[in-house]
Amino acid sequence: MNEIEKMTGMTDEEANAWDEYFTKNPPDVDAGKNRALPRRLRMVEVDDASADYLMSMAKSAHTTSAQIVGSLIREKIAVGV
């Protein structure tokens, strides 16, 4: 088993196929200009502490991190912050 297989569980051929696919079809993650994209395709980058918090909250609430983020944002909107 080589390093790629150890790290990803993929063979070299699978990893190369995904590399080629995403090289030719890079994901566009700028949600600001992609408002027409389905919600599940919008992405934002958060720091490690925020990601850990979101995952912890989602796990304890039996929901998704996206739902936690949405709830927090709607809460801020409701109080006018």
N, C-alpha and C positions, 0 to 999 in steps of 0.2 A: 504494500500500500504506500503510495507516494504522499507528499505533503498536502497536495490539493485534496486528495481523497480523505486524508485524516482530518483536515480542517472543515471540509464541507460535506463530505459524504458523496461527492460527485466524482466521476471519472474525469480524466483529462479531456476526453471527447465531449462530455456534457458541459464541462466548464468552458471549453473553447466555443461550443455552440451558443451558450448564453452570452459569452463575451462578444461574439460576433453579432448576435441579435441586438444587444443593448448599445453596441457601437453604432449600428445602423439605425436603431430606433431609440434614441436616448429619451428617458422620461422627462417631461416638462413639468417641473414642480413649482413654478411660480403661480400660486393660487390667485394673485391679483389680476393677472391677465388671462386666466383660464376659468372664469366664473361659469362658463358653459359646461365644464367638465363635471361628471358625476361626483358627488361629494366624496366618495371613497377614494378618488384619485387625487384629491388635494392633499398636499403634504406641507408641513412646516418643521423646521429643525428646532429642537429644544436642548438645553444643557442636560448633563447626566442626572443632576439632582432632580430636575423637573420631570424627566422621563421616569426615574425611579418612583417619584411621588405619584405620577399618573398611573403607573402600572400597579402600585400598591392599592391606590384608591379603587381602581377598576376591579382588581381581584376581590377586594373586600366587599364591593357593591355588586359583584357578579354582573358586570357590565363591561363596556369597552372604554379604552382611554379616550377615544373620540367623544363618547357620550359625557365623560367627566369634563373634558375641555369645554364642550358645548354648554354644559350646566353652569360651569364657572363663569363663562362669558355672559350667558343670559342673566345670571345673578348680578354681575357688574352692571349690565345694561339697565336692569330693573331699579337699581339704587342710584343710577345716574352718574356712575364713576367713569 
